[in-house]
């Protein structure tokens, strides 16, 4: 284990995936978080998983024996996207609706900002495309003229019909946003397709045009977190298991340190040696921090 006083100064250790995999809570997680709280450290759980809302994650944390508050300790990519759409993105008055590729978590956070939306978990879209759909989509008959944004997250029911609708909204000028660009999702000690994989067909159809991401490592998310929690960057440590999202997020954000935990995507220091994104410190698992307390 690599140790440094930066761990003791961290105000913002985080991340779902660092804490557990699937339903397995990593050893020492609860005790480590309790230790940090006793030392007066602010903890913010930041996740790129858009399928759950902040409340969902609060309930998940509680079920795993980790106390947390929705308002003060949980920040997700769906919420980040909702904040961006409602408070930063200047949409025309007649283009305020969001077409969602994603799950209930996105819809819940859009609702929290009073943003109208369609798509998402609409059960009428969970079907194969039919011959008449091609003509009605091409003519615009099926399309909602108030859609000004296509927001793509992880969609467990992604299909050809949903992608076709999203593509034609984008062709008509909708803003292309993503909750995050993670190509993979770690679960049960392996990898599955992530939100980036769901957006990939649209990126290919649009000739490589990528969506604006509102999750890690986008600094738009960092600014949103900074605005909400008012933390000191020099006294903040980003904790994560992915070099291309978590660690890059902290490095690009100018945080005081980054800590890579080897319980997720990144499995060893050989993955960052000689690379451009190098964590300040690393541990095998979050619970190892207790040894340096």
NORSULLIN-V894628 format. One record per residue. N is the residue number from 1. RES is the residue in three letters. OMEGA is omega in degrees with one decimal (* if undefined). D_CENTER is the distance of its C-alpha to the mean C-alpha in Angstrom with 2 decimals. Layout:
N:RES:OMEGA:D_CENTER
N:RES:OMEGA:D_CENTER
//
This chain:
1:UNK:175.3:27.66
2:UNK:-175.3:27.27
3:UNK:177.3:27.66
4:UNK:176.8:27.84
5:UNK:-179.8:28.31
6:UNK:179.4:24.95
7:UNK:-178.6:23.53
8:UNK:-178.7:25.83
9:UNK:-173.2:24.79
10:UNK:175.1:21.05
11:UNK:-166.1:19.80
12:UNK:175.2:16.13
13:UNK:-172.5:15.65
14:UNK:103.8:12.45
15:UNK:173.1:10.30
16:UNK:-171.6:10.05
17:UNK:170.0:11.63
18:UNK:-176.0:13.89
19:UNK:-177.7:15.42
20:UNK:171.1:16.00
21:UNK:-174.1:15.96
22:UNK:177.2:16.50
23:UNK:-178.6:19.00
24:UNK:177.0:20.35
25:UNK:-178.4:19.97
26:UNK:-177.5:20.82
27:UNK:175.1:24.19
28:UNK:-176.9:24.50
29:UNK:-177.3:20.99
30:UNK:-178.7:22.40
31:UNK:179.7:25.33
32:UNK:178.7:23.37
33:UNK:177.0:21.24
34:UNK:177.8:24.54
35:UNK:-179.9:26.18
36:UNK:178.4:23.74
37:UNK:178.8:24.19
38:UNK:178.6:27.95
39:UNK:176.1:27.86
40:UNK:-178.8:26.41
41:UNK:174.7:22.96
42:UNK:178.9:20.13
43:UNK:174.9:17.10
44:UNK:178.5:13.61
45:UNK:-177.5:10.97
46:UNK:-177.0:7.57
47:UNK:173.8:4.72
48:UNK:-178.6:1.49
49:UNK:-175.5:4.36
50:UNK:-174.0:5.48
51:UNK:-178.9:8.95
52:UNK:175.9:9.72
53:UNK:176.9:10.59
54:UNK:178.9:11.29
55:UNK:177.4:14.70
56:UNK:-178.8:13.77
57:UNK:176.2:12.11
58:UNK:178.7:15.16
59:UNK:177.9:17.38
60:UNK:178.6:15.82
61:UNK:-179.7:16.29
62:UNK:-179.2:19.76
63:UNK:178.5:20.67
64:UNK:178.2:20.06
65:UNK:-178.9:22.32
66:UNK:178.8:19.88
67:UNK:178.3:20.72
68:UNK:176.3:18.10
69:UNK:-178.7:18.21
70:UNK:-171.8:15.83
71:UNK:-169.2:17.09
72:UNK:-172.7:17.38
73:UNK:-177.1:14.97
74:UNK:179.0:11.63
75:UNK:-176.5:8.87
76:UNK:-178.4:5.62
77:UNK:176.3:3.74
78:UNK:177.2:6.76
79:UNK:177.8:9.00
80:UNK:178.9:8.34
81:UNK:179.7:9.28
82:UNK:177.9:12.10
83:UNK:-179.4:13.39
84:UNK:-177.7:13.56
85:UNK:-173.7:15.43
86:UNK:-170.7:17.72
87:UNK:-176.6:18.59
88:UNK:-177.9:18.30
89:UNK:-179.2:18.69
90:UNK:-178.6:22.40
91:UNK:174.1:22.96
92:UNK:-176.5:26.55
93:UNK:-178.0:27.89
94:UNK:-178.8:28.32
95:UNK:-173.8:24.85
96:UNK:-175.6:22.58
97:UNK:179.1:21.28
98:UNK:171.3:17.89
99:UNK:-172.1:18.01
100:UNK:162.8:15.02
101:UNK:-175.4:14.12
102:UNK:-173.0:12.08
103:UNK:-173.6:12.70
104:UNK:-178.8:13.96
105:UNK:178.2:10.87
106:UNK:-178.1:10.53
107:UNK:-179.8:14.30
108:UNK:-179.0:14.60
109:UNK:173.4:12.62
110:UNK:176.9:14.59
111:UNK:-178.7:17.63
112:UNK:178.1:17.09
113:UNK:177.7:17.61
114:UNK:179.4:20.38
115:UNK:178.2:18.97
116:UNK:-177.7:20.86
117:UNK:175.1:19.15
118:UNK:-178.4:20.42
119:UNK:176.5:19.40
120:UNK:-175.7:16.52
121:UNK:177.8:18.36
122:UNK:-175.6:21.76
123:UNK:-179.6:24.01
124:UNK:179.4:26.35
125:UNK:-179.5:23.94
126:UNK:-178.6:23.80
127:UNK:175.7:26.86
128:UNK:176.0:28.35
129:UNK:-179.5:29.21
130:UNK:-173.5:32.90
131:UNK:-178.4:35.46
132:UNK:178.7:35.73
133:UNK:-178.3:32.00
134:UNK:-177.7:32.45
135:UNK:-176.8:35.10
136:UNK:176.2:33.48
137:UNK:-178.7:30.17
138:UNK:-179.0:32.14
139:UNK:-177.5:34.35
140:UNK:-177.8:31.57
141:UNK:-178.3:33.15
142:UNK:-172.9:30.09
143:UNK:176.9:27.73
144:UNK:-176.4:27.00
145:UNK:-178.8:28.30
146:UNK:-178.8:26.16
147:UNK:178.4:22.86
148:UNK:-177.8:21.65
149:UNK:166.2:17.97
150:UNK:-179.0:16.31
151:UNK:-176.0:12.62
152:UNK:173.8:11.16
153:UNK:176.9:8.43
154:UNK:-177.0:9.35
155:UNK:-178.5:12.95
156:UNK:-178.6:15.25
157:UNK:-179.3:18.22
158:UNK:178.5:17.84
159:UNK:-175.3:21.38
160:UNK:-179.5:23.75
161:UNK:-179.7:24.47
162:UNK:179.2:20.93
163:UNK:179.5:20.50
164:UNK:178.2:23.96
165:UNK:-179.8:23.29
166:UNK:-178.8:20.13
167:UNK:-177.0:22.18
168:UNK:170.9:25.08
169:UNK:178.9:23.20
170:UNK:177.7:21.94
171:UNK:179.3:25.52
172:UNK:171.5:26.71
173:UNK:178.9:24.72
174:UNK:177.5:21.44
175:UNK:-176.7:18.67
176:UNK:179.4:16.05
177:UNK:175.8:12.42
178:UNK:175.6:9.13
179:UNK:176.8:5.72
180:UNK:-178.7:5.14
181:UNK:-179.6:8.24
182:UNK:179.2:8.05
183:UNK:-177.2:11.53
184:UNK:177.2:11.67
185:UNK:179.3:10.48
186:UNK:176.1:12.71
187:UNK:177.0:14.83
188:UNK:175.4:18.52
189:UNK:175.2:19.17
190:UNK:-177.0:18.34
191:UNK:176.3:15.85
192:UNK:179.7:15.03
193:UNK:179.1:13.71
194:UNK:-178.1:9.99
195:UNK:178.6:8.63
196:UNK:177.4:10.51
197:UNK:178.1:13.51
198:UNK:-179.9:13.52
199:UNK:-173.1:13.67
200:UNK:178.7:16.18
201:UNK:178.9:19.24
202:UNK:177.4:18.83
203:UNK:179.1:18.50
204:UNK:-179.5:21.65
205:UNK:-178.4:23.45
206:UNK:176.6:22.86
207:UNK:177.8:24.43
208:UNK:178.6:21.44
209:UNK:-176.5:19.97
210:UNK:178.0:16.24
211:UNK:169.8:13.90
212:UNK:-176.5:12.78
213:UNK:178.9:9.12
214:UNK:176.6:7.51
215:UNK:177.6:4.57
216:UNK:8.8:6.31
217:UNK:-178.7:9.22
218:UNK:178.9:9.99
219:UNK:171.7:12.48
220:UNK:177.0:12.04
221:UNK:178.8:9.19
222:UNK:179.8:11.73
223:UNK:178.4:14.44
224:UNK:178.1:12.90
225:UNK:179.4:12.54
226:UNK:179.6:15.98
227:UNK:-177.7:17.43
228:UNK:-170.5:16.56
229:UNK:176.0:17.51
230:UNK:-179.8:20.09
231:UNK:176.6:19.86
232:UNK:-176.1:22.07
233:UNK:-177.3:20.22
234:UNK:-179.8:23.19
235:UNK:-176.9:22.96
236:UNK:177.5:19.28
237:UNK:176.6:18.02
238:UNK:-179.1:14.56
239:UNK:-179.3:14.47
240:UNK:-177.8:12.50
241:UNK:-177.7:13.51
242:UNK:177.6:12.36
243:UNK:-172.3:14.53
244:UNK:176.3:12.87
245:UNK:-173.8:9.49
246:UNK:-174.9:10.25
247:UNK:175.9:13.93
248:UNK:178.0:13.95
249:UNK:-179.6:11.70
250:UNK:-179.7:14.44
251:UNK:-179.1:17.29
252:UNK:179.7:16.64
253:UNK:177.9:16.07
254:UNK:179.8:19.48
255:UNK:-177.8:18.78
256:UNK:178.9:21.78
257:UNK:174.6:20.49
258:UNK:-179.1:17.93
259:UNK:177.9:18.33
260:UNK:179.2:17.45
261:UNK:-170.5:17.75
262:UNK:178.8:19.22
263:UNK:-178.2:18.13
264:UNK:-174.9:15.27
265:UNK:-179.1:15.06
266:UNK:-173.1:17.40
267:UNK:-179.4:20.83
268:UNK:-174.9:23.17
269:UNK:176.4:24.12
270:UNK:-179.5:25.75
271:UNK:178.5:22.36
272:UNK:179.6:22.16
273:UNK:-178.1:25.90
274:UNK:180.0:27.05
275:UNK:-178.1:23.62
276:UNK:-179.8:22.23
277:UNK:-175.0:19.25
278:UNK:179.0:20.98
279:UNK:176.5:19.84
280:UNK:-175.6:22.38
281:UNK:175.4:22.78
282:UNK:174.6:21.94
283:UNK:177.4:22.75
284:UNK:176.6:23.03
285:UNK:-173.7:21.17
286:UNK:-178.0:20.13
287:UNK:179.5:23.44
288:UNK:179.8:25.40
289:UNK:179.3:24.91
290:UNK:-179.6:27.58
291:UNK:-179.2:30.11
292:UNK:-176.1:29.75
293:UNK:*:29.93
//
